Amino acid sequence: MLFIYTPRITKRLNYIFKLFFTDIIRVDYMLSSDLEEFHIFEGHKMVYGNSSEDHLLFFSSTKILFQSGLNLEELSTVIYKNISVPFPVYQKESKLPFDVFAAAFYFVSRYEEYMPYRKDEHGRFTAHESFAYKHGFLHKPVINIWAHEIAAIIHQHYPEFVPNFQKFKFIPTYDIDQAWSYYEKGLTRNTGGLLRDIWQLNLQKIGQRFRVLLGKEKDPFDTFDFQFALQKQYKLRPIYFILFGLLGPWDKNISSSNNTFRALIKSLADRAKIGIHLSYASNENPDLIGSESRDLEKVIKVEITRSRQHYLRLHLPDTYRNLLALDLVEDYTMGYAAEPGFRAGICTPFHFYDLDYETETKMLVFPFAVMDGTLRDYKDVGIEEAKAIIQSLIYEVKAVNGTFISLWHNESFSDQDRWKGWREVYTYMLSKIHGS
């Protein structure tokens, strides 16, 4: 048992200490504002506040965890282990030169996403607006790193203190935006695609389209057998997120009423967990969240509780509130489209804290570290550079016993056109995850 004294206990403080000591370090602890009780306690103990109370194990605090509401003041920083971190403290007795609990809360609550910011063309908060990107540590799960450092500091003071970090985990996820490129697209869409290919004089695609439609060639996006083989080889437990809404300008999925598509979904559900890949339009029309998830439930005969937003259109806190209202309690959208790394500074699933309501919600957030489209389309890196980026991220997560979550699409396994060579990238990722 670790006894933690703090002069005042708030919802924010309760939340972040639970994240550190229950979810990551995984030890029993007690939080108290009773100074007399602290002094007579004879076990492992530490102080978080403005004064060390003459105790050697002291972490100095700033104001943020004792406040409510949002503060628009610009953050000051201090350099700690070659990283510019926020919330510096100035008491020499403090074990760290910054308020580690405040910094962690700032990142994991997505405090900066409640502030005014410049949105991209899809209305998103972008990586380049984030504190972590601007200060060069988006690629590091700093909260997990700090948790390990806190545990080491406590262990140094109390050698009997032993953390119980989880083992490294891997969760492969796949978004099914378009199950097929040509197959089951219908006459109108295939005619339109054919006319576009003719206009562009793309003879290769014209030929391929006809071969697929005549049953002489497999559709290039039909890469499911390849995925199944890898899942069997590496004993993977994936999650498929199915785009199951109405056709729209940004939603190019197969019709949700298509029987062949429904049969594919049932086949996926026999092998993996299923989540709803909520349509682009659902952010403007929350009623679609319920209709799309219910329609998918009817196909697989299982309640849907997992979601990911199409185009990663995460608008905080509204998106999570809309999901929770319909009992979608696990979300896998927490990541950036334009940069790999750790949007919330963490590689452990965490419950979302709603800053407006000052409460920990039931929404369990699963942050992903890398997406195929980020590397190929946004950063436009080659095969070898993609491998190096992924290997570095895996190393970061393994170093802190975290959970590595990847986001891939069935079309990126096609090994054609702009995805030529990306099967190799994925299999390389699996080999590094599994230790070779």
C-alpha positions as a LaTeX table, in Angstrom:
\begin{tabular}{lrrr}
\hline
Residue & $x$ (\AA) & $y$ (\AA) & $z$ (\AA) \\
\hline
Met1 & 0.00 & 0.00 & 0.00 \\
Leu2 & 1.25 & 3.46 & $-0.97$ \\
Phe3 & $-0.11$ & 6.34 & 1.13 \\
Ile4 & $-0.27$ & 9.60 & $-0.86$ \\
Tyr5 & $-0.81$ & 12.85 & 1.00 \\
Thr6 & $-2.15$ & 15.88 & $-0.84$ \\
Pro7 & $-3.63$ & 19.03 & 0.74 \\
Arg8 & $-6.89$ & 18.75 & $-1.22$ \\
Ile9 & $-8.50$ & 15.93 & $-3.19$ \\
Thr10 & $-10.28$ & 16.85 & $-6.42$ \\
Lys11 & $-11.91$ & 14.88 & $-9.21$ \\
Arg12 & $-8.96$ & 15.63 & $-11.49$ \\
Leu13 & $-6.49$ & 14.48 & $-8.90$ \\
Asn14 & $-8.44$ & 11.30 & $-8.21$ \\
Tyr15 & $-8.56$ & 10.58 & $-11.93$ \\
Ile16 & $-4.88$ & 11.01 & $-12.71$ \\
Phe17 & $-3.62$ & 9.13 & $-9.64$ \\
Lys18 & $-5.92$ & 6.25 & $-10.55$ \\
Leu19 & $-4.49$ & 6.28 & $-14.07$ \\
Phe20 & $-0.91$ & 6.14 & $-12.81$ \\
Phe21 & $-1.19$ & 3.80 & $-9.85$ \\
Thr22 & $-4.14$ & 1.55 & $-10.74$ \\
Asp23 & $-3.99$ & 1.37 & $-14.53$ \\
Ile24 & $-0.27$ & 1.61 & $-15.30$ \\
Ile25 & 1.91 & 0.94 & $-12.22$ \\
Arg26 & $-0.85$ & $-1.30$ & $-10.85$ \\
Val27 & $-0.30$ & $-1.09$ & $-7.10$ \\
Asp28 & $-2.61$ & $-0.43$ & $-4.18$ \\
Tyr29 & $-2.62$ & 3.15 & $-2.94$ \\
Met30 & $-4.59$ & 5.48 & $-0.69$ \\
Leu31 & $-5.10$ & 9.16 & $-1.31$ \\
Ser32 & $-5.65$ & 11.35 & 1.75 \\
Ser33 & $-5.72$ & 15.00 & 2.78 \\
Asp34 & $-5.35$ & 14.11 & 6.47 \\
Leu35 & $-1.88$ & 15.28 & 7.46 \\
Glu36 & $-2.00$ & 13.70 & 10.89 \\
Glu37 & $-2.91$ & 10.35 & 9.37 \\
Phe38 & 0.00 & 10.75 & 6.95 \\
His39 & 2.51 & 11.35 & 9.72 \\
Ile40 & 1.46 & 8.31 & 11.76 \\
Phe41 & 1.30 & 5.97 & 8.76 \\
Glu42 & 4.26 & 3.57 & 8.87 \\
Gly43 & 4.27 & 2.18 & 5.34 \\
His44 & 5.26 & 3.50 & 1.91 \\
Lys45 & 4.19 & 7.10 & 1.51 \\
Met46 & 4.72 & 10.19 & $-0.61$ \\
Val47 & 3.60 & 13.82 & $-0.77$ \\
Tyr48 & 2.04 & 15.70 & $-3.67$ \\
Gly49 & 1.51 & 19.39 & $-2.98$ \\
Asn50 & 3.25 & 22.73 & $-2.38$ \\
Ser51 & 5.20 & 21.57 & 0.67 \\
Ser52 & 7.22 & 18.44 & 1.26 \\
Glu53 & 5.91 & 18.18 & 4.83 \\
Asp54 & 9.51 & 17.24 & 5.71 \\
His55 & 9.12 & 14.00 & 3.76 \\
Leu56 & 11.85 & 12.97 & 1.32 \\
Leu57 & 9.49 & 11.47 & $-1.25$ \\
Phe58 & 7.95 & 14.69 & $-2.54$ \\
Phe59 & 6.44 & 15.63 & $-5.90$ \\
Ser60 & 5.74 & 19.33 & $-6.19$ \\
Ser61 & 2.37 & 20.40 & $-7.59$ \\
Thr62 & 1.04 & 23.21 & $-9.74$ \\
Lys63 & $-2.54$ & 24.53 & $-9.82$ \\
Ile64 & $-4.22$ & 22.62 & $-12.65$ \\
Leu65 & $-5.30$ & 19.52 & $-10.71$ \\
Phe66 & $-6.84$ & 21.68 & $-8.00$ \\
Gln67 & $-8.81$ & 23.80 & $-10.47$ \\
Ser68 & $-11.95$ & 23.37 & $-12.53$ \\
Gly69 & $-12.69$ & 24.87 & $-15.90$ \\
Leu70 & $-10.16$ & 25.83 & $-18.56$ \\
Asn71 & $-7.23$ & 28.19 & $-18.27$ \\
Leu72 & $-6.18$ & 29.91 & $-21.50$ \\
Glu73 & $-2.74$ & 30.96 & $-20.27$ \\
Glu74 & 0.22 & 29.86 & $-22.38$ \\
Leu75 & 2.13 & 26.96 & $-20.85$ \\
Ser76 & 5.62 & 27.51 & $-19.51$ \\
Thr77 & 8.08 & 24.65 & $-19.94$ \\
Val78 & 11.23 & 23.09 & $-18.55$ \\
Ile79 & 13.70 & 20.71 & $-20.16$ \\
Tyr80 & 13.59 & 17.24 & $-18.62$ \\
Lys81 & 15.66 & 14.44 & $-20.15$ \\
Asn82 & 15.98 & 16.36 & $-23.43$ \\
Ile83 & 12.22 & 16.95 & $-23.68$ \\
Ser84 & 10.49 & 20.29 & $-23.21$ \\
Val85 & 7.69 & 19.49 & $-20.74$ \\
Pro86 & 4.99 & 21.76 & $-19.27$ \\
Phe87 & 4.23 & 22.71 & $-15.67$ \\
Pro88 & 7.72 & 23.39 & $-14.24$ \\
Val89 & 8.10 & 23.47 & $-10.46$ \\
Tyr90 & 10.76 & 25.24 & $-8.45$ \\
Gln91 & 11.00 & 23.49 & $-5.08$ \\
Lys92 & 14.42 & 21.89 & $-4.88$ \\
Glu93 & 13.05 & 19.07 & $-2.76$ \\
Ser94 & 10.78 & 17.87 & $-5.57$ \\
Lys95 & 11.81 & 14.56 & $-7.11$ \\
Leu96 & 11.04 & 15.92 & $-10.58$ \\
Pro97 & 11.49 & 19.45 & $-11.98$ \\
Phe98 & 7.94 & 19.52 & $-13.33$ \\
Asp99 & 4.48 & 18.57 & $-12.11$ \\
Val100 & 4.34 & 15.14 & $-13.73$ \\
Phe101 & 0.73 & 14.52 & $-12.69$ \\
Ala102 & $-0.45$ & 17.85 & $-14.10$ \\
Ala103 & 1.41 & 17.26 & $-17.37$ \\
Ala104 & $-0.07$ & 13.78 & $-17.70$ \\
Phe105 & $-3.57$ & 15.12 & $-17.02$ \\
Tyr106 & $-3.12$ & 17.86 & $-19.61$ \\
Phe107 & $-2.23$ & 15.34 & $-22.31$ \\
Val108 & $-4.59$ & 12.48 & $-21.49$ \\
Ser109 & $-7.64$ & 14.72 & $-20.97$ \\
Arg110 & $-6.88$ & 16.34 & $-24.35$ \\
Tyr111 & $-7.05$ & 19.70 & $-22.60$ \\
Glu112 & $-5.60$ & 21.46 & $-25.64$ \\
Glu113 & $-8.44$ & 20.16 & $-27.84$ \\
Tyr114 & $-10.94$ & 22.14 & $-25.75$ \\
Met115 & $-9.06$ & 25.32 & $-26.62$ \\
Pro116 & $-9.60$ & 27.35 & $-29.81$ \\
Tyr117 & $-7.62$ & 25.76 & $-32.64$ \\
Arg118 & $-7.29$ & 25.80 & $-36.42$ \\
Lys119 & $-9.21$ & 22.88 & $-37.92$ \\
Asp120 & $-8.20$ & 21.02 & $-41.05$ \\
Glu121 & $-10.46$ & 20.42 & $-44.06$ \\
His122 & $-12.27$ & 17.64 & $-42.18$ \\
Gly123 & $-12.81$ & 19.70 & $-39.05$ \\
Arg124 & $-10.12$ & 17.86 & $-37.11$ \\
Phe125 & $-7.59$ & 18.88 & $-34.50$ \\
Thr126 & $-4.33$ & 18.04 & $-36.24$ \\
Ala127 & $-1.06$ & 16.65 & $-34.98$ \\
His128 & 0.71 & 19.85 & $-35.97$ \\
Glu129 & $-1.45$ & 21.85 & $-33.56$ \\
Ser130 & $-0.45$ & 19.68 & $-30.61$ \\
Phe131 & 2.01 & 20.50 & $-27.85$ \\
Ala132 & 3.71 & 17.12 & $-28.27$ \\
Tyr133 & 4.39 & 17.63 & $-31.98$ \\
Lys134 & 5.56 & 21.21 & $-31.56$ \\
His135 & 8.00 & 20.11 & $-28.85$ \\
Gly136 & 9.22 & 17.03 & $-30.66$ \\
Phe137 & 7.97 & 14.12 & $-28.55$ \\
Leu138 & 4.77 & 12.95 & $-30.25$ \\
His139 & 6.53 & 9.65 & $-30.95$ \\
Lys140 & 6.98 & 8.93 & $-27.24$ \\
Pro141 & 4.31 & 7.61 & $-24.83$ \\
Val142 & 5.46 & 10.06 & $-22.19$ \\
Ile143 & 2.83 & 9.20 & $-19.59$ \\
Asn144 & 3.92 & 5.55 & $-19.55$ \\
Ile145 & 7.56 & 6.63 & $-19.47$ \\
Trp146 & 6.87 & 8.90 & $-16.51$ \\
Ala147 & 4.95 & 6.14 & $-14.73$ \\
His148 & 8.03 & 3.91 & $-14.95$ \\
Glu149 & 10.20 & 6.75 & $-13.63$ \\
Ile150 & 7.84 & 7.43 & $-10.72$ \\
Ala151 & 7.84 & 3.73 & $-9.85$ \\
Ala152 & 11.65 & 3.69 & $-9.95$ \\
Ile153 & 11.86 & 6.75 & $-7.67$ \\
Ile154 & 9.51 & 5.17 & $-5.14$ \\
His155 & 11.38 & 1.85 & $-5.33$ \\
Gln156 & 14.67 & 3.65 & $-4.71$ \\
His157 & 13.17 & 5.16 & $-1.55$ \\
Tyr158 & 11.29 & 2.01 & $-0.54$ \\
Pro159 & 13.07 & $-1.09$ & $-1.94$ \\
Glu160 & 10.10 & $-3.24$ & $-0.93$ \\
Phe161 & 7.85 & $-1.27$ & $-3.32$ \\
Val162 & 7.34 & $-3.41$ & $-6.44$ \\
Pro163 & 5.30 & $-2.20$ & $-9.43$ \\
Asn164 & 3.17 & $-4.64$ & $-11.37$ \\
Phe165 & 3.29 & $-3.36$ & $-14.94$ \\
Gln166 & 1.30 & $-5.30$ & $-17.53$ \\
Lys167 & 3.03 & $-7.27$ & $-20.26$ \\
Phe168 & 3.33 & $-5.78$ & $-23.74$ \\
Lys169 & 0.15 & $-6.22$ & $-25.79$ \\
Phe170 & $-0.68$ & $-5.87$ & $-29.46$ \\
Ile171 & $-4.12$ & $-5.12$ & $-30.89$ \\
Pro172 & $-4.32$ & $-5.20$ & $-34.72$ \\
Thr173 & $-7.28$ & $-3.24$ & $-36.07$ \\
Tyr174 & $-8.62$ & $-2.96$ & $-39.60$ \\
Asp175 & $-10.97$ & $-0.41$ & $-41.12$ \\
Ile176 & $-13.17$ & $-1.74$ & $-43.90$ \\
Asp177 & $-13.98$ & 1.42 & $-45.85$ \\
Gln178 & $-14.46$ & $-0.45$ & $-49.13$ \\
Ala179 & $-14.61$ & $-4.22$ & $-49.00$ \\
Trp180 & $-14.07$ & $-4.38$ & $-52.78$ \\
Ser181 & $-12.77$ & $-2.06$ & $-55.45$ \\
Tyr182 & $-15.03$ & $-3.25$ & $-58.29$ \\
Tyr183 & $-16.94$ & $-6.29$ & $-57.05$ \\
Glu184 & $-20.48$ & $-5.66$ & $-55.78$ \\
Lys185 & $-20.23$ & $-1.94$ & $-56.56$ \\
Gly186 & $-23.27$ & $-2.08$ & $-58.85$ \\
Leu187 & $-23.80$ & $-0.93$ & $-62.43$ \\
Thr188 & $-23.91$ & 2.81 & $-61.76$ \\
Arg189 & $-20.69$ & 3.00 & $-59.73$ \\
Asn190 & $-18.79$ & 0.65 & $-62.01$ \\
Thr191 & $-19.91$ & 2.59 & $-65.08$ \\
Gly192 & $-18.77$ & 5.82 & $-63.50$ \\
Gly193 & $-15.43$ & 4.25 & $-62.56$ \\
Leu194 & $-14.98$ & 2.85 & $-66.04$ \\
Leu195 & $-15.63$ & 6.23 & $-67.65$ \\
Arg196 & $-13.06$ & 7.81 & $-65.34$ \\
Asp197 & $-10.48$ & 5.16 & $-66.26$ \\
Ile198 & $-11.19$ & 5.70 & $-69.97$ \\
Trp199 & $-10.83$ & 9.47 & $-69.55$ \\
Gln200 & $-7.50$ & 8.92 & $-67.80$ \\
Leu201 & $-6.46$ & 6.28 & $-70.39$ \\
Asn202 & $-5.78$ & 3.87 & $-67.53$ \\
Leu203 & $-5.76$ & 0.68 & $-69.58$ \\
Gln204 & $-4.52$ & $-1.42$ & $-66.65$ \\
Lys205 & $-7.53$ & $-0.55$ & $-64.48$ \\
Ile206 & $-9.95$ & $-0.94$ & $-67.37$ \\
Gly207 & $-8.68$ & $-4.47$ & $-67.97$ \\
Gln208 & $-8.64$ & $-5.35$ & $-64.30$ \\
Arg209 & $-12.18$ & $-4.07$ & $-63.77$ \\
Phe210 & $-13.52$ & $-6.32$ & $-66.54$ \\
Arg211 & $-11.56$ & $-9.35$ & $-65.37$ \\
Val212 & $-12.89$ & $-8.95$ & $-61.81$ \\
Leu213 & $-16.48$ & $-8.41$ & $-62.94$ \\
Leu214 & $-16.27$ & $-11.45$ & $-65.23$ \\
Gly215 & $-14.97$ & $-13.57$ & $-62.36$ \\
Lys216 & $-11.57$ & $-14.16$ & $-63.91$ \\
Glu217 & $-9.57$ & $-12.27$ & $-61.27$ \\
Lys218 & $-9.91$ & $-11.60$ & $-57.57$ \\
Asp219 & $-10.86$ & $-8.08$ & $-56.59$ \\
Pro220 & $-7.70$ & $-6.20$ & $-55.49$ \\
Phe221 & $-9.27$ & $-5.09$ & $-52.21$ \\
Asp222 & $-10.29$ & $-8.66$ & $-51.36$ \\
Thr223 & $-7.27$ & $-9.32$ & $-49.16$ \\
Phe224 & $-9.09$ & $-11.10$ & $-46.38$ \\
Asp225 & $-7.52$ & $-14.53$ & $-46.95$ \\
Phe226 & $-4.10$ & $-12.90$ & $-46.59$ \\
Gln227 & $-5.20$ & $-11.31$ & $-43.32$ \\
Phe228 & $-6.67$ & $-14.57$ & $-42.02$ \\
Ala229 & $-3.44$ & $-16.42$ & $-42.76$ \\
Leu230 & $-1.40$ & $-13.89$ & $-40.78$ \\
Gln231 & $-3.88$ & $-13.97$ & $-37.92$ \\
Lys232 & $-3.54$ & $-17.73$ & $-37.74$ \\
Gln233 & 0.25 & $-17.65$ & $-38.04$ \\
Tyr234 & 0.73 & $-15.05$ & $-35.28$ \\
Lys235 & $-2.34$ & $-15.95$ & $-33.20$ \\
Leu236 & $-3.69$ & $-12.43$ & $-33.56$ \\
Arg237 & $-6.93$ & $-11.20$ & $-32.01$ \\
Pro238 & $-7.95$ & $-8.38$ & $-34.36$ \\
Ile239 & $-10.83$ & $-5.94$ & $-34.43$ \\
Tyr240 & $-12.61$ & $-5.04$ & $-37.69$ \\
Phe241 & $-14.36$ & $-1.69$ & $-37.96$ \\
Ile242 & $-17.03$ & $-1.82$ & $-40.64$ \\
Leu243 & $-18.24$ & 1.27 & $-42.49$ \\
Phe244 & $-21.98$ & 0.52 & $-42.64$ \\
Gly245 & $-23.72$ & 3.80 & $-43.40$ \\
Leu246 & $-25.31$ & 5.38 & $-46.44$ \\
Leu247 & $-23.24$ & 6.18 & $-49.51$ \\
Gly248 & $-21.98$ & 9.76 & $-49.45$ \\
Pro249 & $-19.23$ & 12.07 & $-50.73$ \\
Trp250 & $-16.76$ & 10.68 & $-48.16$ \\
Asp251 & $-18.40$ & 7.31 & $-47.51$ \\
Lys252 & $-17.66$ & 4.96 & $-50.42$ \\
Asn253 & $-18.56$ & 1.67 & $-48.77$ \\
Ile254 & $-20.55$ & $-1.20$ & $-50.24$ \\
Ser255 & $-24.31$ & $-0.86$ & $-49.66$ \\
Ser256 & $-25.30$ & $-2.08$ & $-46.22$ \\
Ser257 & $-28.18$ & $-4.01$ & $-47.82$ \\
Asn258 & $-25.85$ & $-6.00$ & $-50.09$ \\
Asn259 & $-26.13$ & $-9.68$ & $-49.17$ \\
Thr260 & $-22.59$ & $-10.54$ & $-50.26$ \\
Phe261 & $-21.23$ & $-7.76$ & $-48.08$ \\
Arg262 & $-23.33$ & $-8.99$ & $-45.17$ \\
Ala263 & $-21.98$ & $-12.50$ & $-45.67$ \\
Leu264 & $-18.42$ & $-11.13$ & $-45.54$ \\
Ile265 & $-19.17$ & $-9.32$ & $-42.30$ \\
Lys266 & $-20.54$ & $-12.51$ & $-40.75$ \\
Ser267 & $-17.37$ & $-14.30$ & $-41.82$ \\
Leu268 & $-15.25$ & $-11.60$ & $-40.18$ \\
Ala269 & $-17.34$ & $-11.81$ & $-37.01$ \\
Asp270 & $-16.60$ & $-15.55$ & $-36.82$ \\
Arg271 & $-12.88$ & $-14.77$ & $-36.67$ \\
Ala272 & $-12.59$ & $-11.42$ & $-34.89$ \\
Lys273 & $-14.29$ & $-8.74$ & $-32.85$ \\
Ile274 & $-16.41$ & $-6.25$ & $-34.77$ \\
Gly275 & $-16.85$ & $-2.52$ & $-34.26$ \\
Ile276 & $-18.77$ & 0.15 & $-36.13$ \\
His277 & $-16.77$ & 2.49 & $-38.37$ \\
Leu278 & $-19.09$ & 5.44 & $-38.06$ \\
Ser279 & $-19.70$ & 7.39 & $-41.25$ \\
Tyr280 & $-18.24$ & 10.77 & $-42.05$ \\
Ala281 & $-21.76$ & 12.23 & $-41.89$ \\
Ser282 & $-22.41$ & 10.92 & $-38.37$ \\
Asn283 & $-20.48$ & 13.80 & $-36.81$ \\
Glu284 & $-23.01$ & 16.29 & $-38.17$ \\
Asn285 & $-25.98$ & 13.97 & $-37.66$ \\
Pro286 & $-25.60$ & 12.00 & $-34.40$ \\
Asp287 & $-28.82$ & 10.09 & $-35.14$ \\
Leu288 & $-26.78$ & 8.12 & $-37.67$ \\
Ile289 & $-24.66$ & 6.68 & $-34.87$ \\
Gly290 & $-27.61$ & 4.73 & $-33.53$ \\
Ser291 & $-28.98$ & 3.64 & $-36.90$ \\
Glu292 & $-25.61$ & 2.49 & $-38.27$ \\
Ser293 & $-24.63$ & 0.55 & $-35.15$ \\
Arg294 & $-28.07$ & $-1.05$ & $-34.87$ \\
Asp295 & $-28.02$ & $-2.10$ & $-38.52$ \\
Leu296 & $-24.63$ & $-3.73$ & $-38.03$ \\
Glu297 & $-25.85$ & $-5.48$ & $-34.89$ \\
Lys298 & $-28.65$ & $-7.06$ & $-36.89$ \\
Val299 & $-26.10$ & $-8.62$ & $-39.23$ \\
Ile300 & $-23.76$ & $-10.13$ & $-36.64$ \\
Lys301 & $-26.37$ & $-10.74$ & $-33.91$ \\
Val302 & $-24.02$ & $-9.25$ & $-31.30$ \\
Glu303 & $-24.22$ & $-5.94$ & $-29.45$ \\
Ile304 & $-21.85$ & $-3.32$ & $-30.84$ \\
Thr305 & $-19.85$ & $-1.45$ & $-28.16$ \\
Arg306 & $-16.71$ & $-0.50$ & $-30.15$ \\
Ser307 & $-16.36$ & 2.37 & $-32.59$ \\
Arg308 & $-13.96$ & 4.32 & $-34.73$ \\
Gln309 & $-14.79$ & 7.52 & $-36.58$ \\
His310 & $-14.37$ & 7.57 & $-40.36$ \\
Tyr311 & $-11.52$ & 9.91 & $-41.34$ \\
Leu312 & $-10.70$ & 9.97 & $-37.61$ \\
Arg313 & $-13.17$ & 12.83 & $-37.16$ \\
Leu314 & $-12.91$ & 13.10 & $-33.40$ \\
His315 & $-14.47$ & 16.30 & $-32.04$ \\
Leu316 & $-14.00$ & 16.51 & $-28.28$ \\
Pro317 & $-15.95$ & 16.24 & $-26.12$ \\
Asp318 & $-19.05$ & 16.02 & $-28.38$ \\
Thr319 & $-18.08$ & 12.83 & $-30.22$ \\
Tyr320 & $-17.61$ & 10.88 & $-27.00$ \\
Arg321 & $-20.78$ & 12.24 & $-25.47$ \\
Asn322 & $-22.76$ & 11.18 & $-28.56$ \\
Leu323 & $-21.24$ & 7.69 & $-28.46$ \\
Leu324 & $-21.87$ & 7.23 & $-24.74$ \\
Ala325 & $-25.49$ & 8.22 & $-25.15$ \\
Leu326 & $-25.89$ & 5.12 & $-27.35$ \\
Asp327 & $-23.81$ & 2.76 & $-25.18$ \\
Leu328 & $-20.78$ & 2.77 & $-27.45$ \\
Val329 & $-18.21$ & 2.66 & $-24.66$ \\
Glu330 & $-14.95$ & 1.70 & $-26.40$ \\
Asp331 & $-13.44$ & 4.02 & $-28.99$ \\
Tyr332 & $-10.38$ & 3.50 & $-31.20$ \\
Thr333 & $-10.17$ & 6.90 & $-32.91$ \\
Met334 & $-7.51$ & 8.43 & $-30.64$ \\
Gly335 & $-4.65$ & 9.06 & $-33.04$ \\
Tyr336 & $-3.69$ & 11.49 & $-35.79$ \\
Ala337 & $-4.16$ & 11.14 & $-39.52$ \\
Ala338 & $-1.08$ & 13.15 & $-40.51$ \\
Glu339 & 1.50 & 11.90 & $-38.00$ \\
Pro340 & 2.21 & 8.61 & $-36.21$ \\
Gly341 & 2.64 & 8.62 & $-32.46$ \\
Phe342 & 0.67 & 9.11 & $-29.28$ \\
Arg343 & $-2.05$ & 11.75 & $-29.48$ \\
Ala344 & $-2.87$ & 11.49 & $-25.77$ \\
Gly345 & 0.74 & 10.83 & $-24.72$ \\
Ile346 & $-0.09$ & 7.31 & $-23.62$ \\
Cys347 & $-0.05$ & 3.71 & $-24.89$ \\
Thr348 & $-2.45$ & 2.30 & $-22.30$ \\
Pro349 & $-6.25$ & 2.28 & $-22.71$ \\
Phe350 & $-7.77$ & 4.96 & $-20.49$ \\
His351 & $-11.15$ & 6.35 & $-19.49$ \\
Phe352 & $-11.91$ & 9.71 & $-21.00$ \\
Tyr353 & $-12.19$ & 12.65 & $-18.60$ \\
Asp354 & $-14.77$ & 15.25 & $-19.67$ \\
Leu355 & $-13.36$ & 18.63 & $-18.71$ \\
Asp356 & $-16.66$ & 20.46 & $-19.16$ \\
Tyr357 & $-18.43$ & 18.21 & $-16.68$ \\
Glu358 & $-15.31$ & 17.52 & $-14.57$ \\
Thr359 & $-15.95$ & 13.81 & $-14.49$ \\
Glu360 & $-14.37$ & 10.55 & $-15.55$ \\
Thr361 & $-16.64$ & 8.93 & $-18.14$ \\
Lys362 & $-17.35$ & 5.32 & $-19.03$ \\
Met363 & $-15.67$ & 5.83 & $-22.42$ \\
Leu364 & $-12.63$ & 3.57 & $-22.61$ \\
Val365 & $-10.23$ & 5.04 & $-25.16$ \\
Phe366 & $-7.80$ & 2.78 & $-27.06$ \\
Pro367 & $-5.10$ & 5.01 & $-28.60$ \\
Phe368 & $-3.46$ & 3.74 & $-31.78$ \\
Ala369 & 0.17 & 4.45 & $-32.66$ \\
Val370 & 0.33 & 4.10 & $-36.43$ \\
Met371 & $-1.94$ & 4.03 & $-39.48$ \\
Asp372 & $-1.04$ & 2.85 & $-42.97$ \\
Gly373 & $-2.46$ & 5.97 & $-44.63$ \\
Thr374 & $-0.44$ & 8.25 & $-42.35$ \\
Leu375 & 2.82 & 6.84 & $-43.63$ \\
Arg376 & 1.83 & 6.32 & $-47.26$ \\
Asp377 & $-0.44$ & 9.28 & $-48.01$ \\
Tyr378 & 0.26 & 12.04 & $-45.48$ \\
Lys379 & 3.99 & 11.56 & $-44.99$ \\
Asp380 & 4.62 & 9.88 & $-48.36$ \\
Val381 & 7.46 & 7.74 & $-47.03$ \\
Gly382 & 8.98 & 4.77 & $-48.80$ \\
Ile383 & 8.89 & 1.16 & $-47.70$ \\
Glu384 & 12.13 & 1.17 & $-45.73$ \\
Glu385 & 11.39 & 4.45 & $-43.95$ \\
Ala386 & 7.92 & 3.16 & $-43.04$ \\
Lys387 & 9.50 & 0.08 & $-41.51$ \\
Ala388 & 11.92 & 2.22 & $-39.50$ \\
Ile389 & 9.14 & 4.46 & $-38.16$ \\
Ile390 & 7.03 & 1.47 & $-37.13$ \\
Gln391 & 9.99 & $-0.31$ & $-35.54$ \\
Ser392 & 10.75 & 2.81 & $-33.47$ \\
Leu393 & 7.15 & 3.04 & $-32.24$ \\
Ile394 & 7.08 & $-0.65$ & $-31.32$ \\
Tyr395 & 10.32 & $-0.18$ & $-29.38$ \\
Glu396 & 8.82 & 2.76 & $-27.46$ \\
Val397 & 5.73 & 0.77 & $-26.48$ \\
Lys398 & 7.62 & $-2.40$ & $-25.58$ \\
Ala399 & 10.00 & $-0.38$ & $-23.40$ \\
Val400 & 7.10 & 0.64 & $-21.15$ \\
Asn401 & 5.04 & $-2.58$ & $-21.33$ \\
Gly402 & 2.29 & $-0.75$ & $-23.18$ \\
Thr403 & $-0.37$ & $-1.68$ & $-25.71$ \\
Phe404 & 0.58 & $-1.23$ & $-29.36$ \\
Ile405 & $-2.44$ & $-0.66$ & $-31.60$ \\
Ser406 & $-2.12$ & $-0.49$ & $-35.38$ \\
Leu407 & $-4.69$ & 0.72 & $-37.93$ \\
Trp408 & $-4.66$ & $-0.87$ & $-41.38$ \\
His409 & $-7.13$ & $-1.07$ & $-44.27$ \\
Asn410 & $-7.93$ & $-4.11$ & $-46.38$ \\
Glu411 & $-7.01$ & $-2.21$ & $-49.54$ \\
Ser412 & $-3.46$ & $-1.49$ & $-48.33$ \\
Phe413 & $-2.74$ & $-5.24$ & $-48.51$ \\
Ser414 & $-3.56$ & $-5.24$ & $-52.24$ \\
Asp415 & 0.11 & $-4.80$ & $-53.16$ \\
Gln416 & $-0.99$ & $-2.71$ & $-56.13$ \\
Asp417 & $-0.76$ & 0.90 & $-57.26$ \\
Arg418 & 0.11 & 3.20 & $-54.35$ \\
Trp419 & 0.09 & 0.19 & $-51.98$ \\
Lys420 & 2.80 & $-1.69$ & $-53.84$ \\
Gly421 & 5.15 & $-3.15$ & $-51.22$ \\
Trp422 & 2.96 & $-2.42$ & $-48.19$ \\
Arg423 & 2.19 & $-6.06$ & $-47.49$ \\
Glu424 & 5.89 & $-6.29$ & $-46.73$ \\
Val425 & 5.60 & $-3.35$ & $-44.32$ \\
Tyr426 & 2.79 & $-5.07$ & $-42.43$ \\
Thr427 & 4.51 & $-8.44$ & $-42.18$ \\
Tyr428 & 7.66 & $-6.65$ & $-41.05$ \\
Met429 & 5.64 & $-4.97$ & $-38.30$ \\
Leu430 & 4.31 & $-8.34$ & $-37.14$ \\
Ser431 & 7.80 & $-9.83$ & $-37.08$ \\
Lys432 & 9.08 & $-6.99$ & $-34.89$ \\
Ile433 & 6.10 & $-7.21$ & $-32.56$ \\
His434 & 6.68 & $-10.93$ & $-32.11$ \\
Gly435 & 10.37 & $-10.52$ & $-31.46$ \\
Ser436 & 12.20 & $-11.48$ & $-34.65$ \\
\hline
\end{tabular}
